[in-house]
């Protein structure tokens, strides 16, 4: 699905400015940063030997 966002860069189908493109890229980077943090938190919980149900 993320790859489909790249279709928005096609000037034949969409009109956008450099500022618009930067806003999209910034929003995606912010979401990726949150995703990385969630995975890192999950990995650190596993490393501490925290109890979990299987």
N, C-alpha and C positions, 0 to 999 in steps of 0.2 A: 504494500500500500504506500509506503514511503516513496518508492520509486515513481509511483504515479504522480506524486506532487511535482516531479521534474517536468511533467507535461505542461505545467503552468508557465514554463519559461518559453513556450512556443509563441512567438509574436504573430504568427499566422492565425492563431486562435484566441489569444488574450492580449490585452493592452495593459501595460504596467510601466511604472517609472522605476528608476534606480532605487528610489526611496521605498517604493512598494516591495521590490525584491529584497531589500535589506530587512524590512519588517518581517517578511516571511522567513528569511534565513535566521533572524534573531529569535523568532518564536520557536522554530524547530530546534535551535541550539539550546534554548532554555528547557524545552521538554526533554531533550537528550541528557542534559545535566541532571534533571530530576530522576530520570531513568537510571543513570549511572549510580546516583546516590542510593537509590532503592536496592540495586543489586549489591553494592558495597555493604550496605547495612545488613542485607541477608547473608552475605558471606561472613561478615564479622560475627554475627550471631552463631553461625555454625562453628566457627573457629573457637568460640569460648566454651563449647560443650553445653550450651543451653539445652534444657529439656525440651523435647518435642514429641508429639504423638506421630506415630507412623501409620 
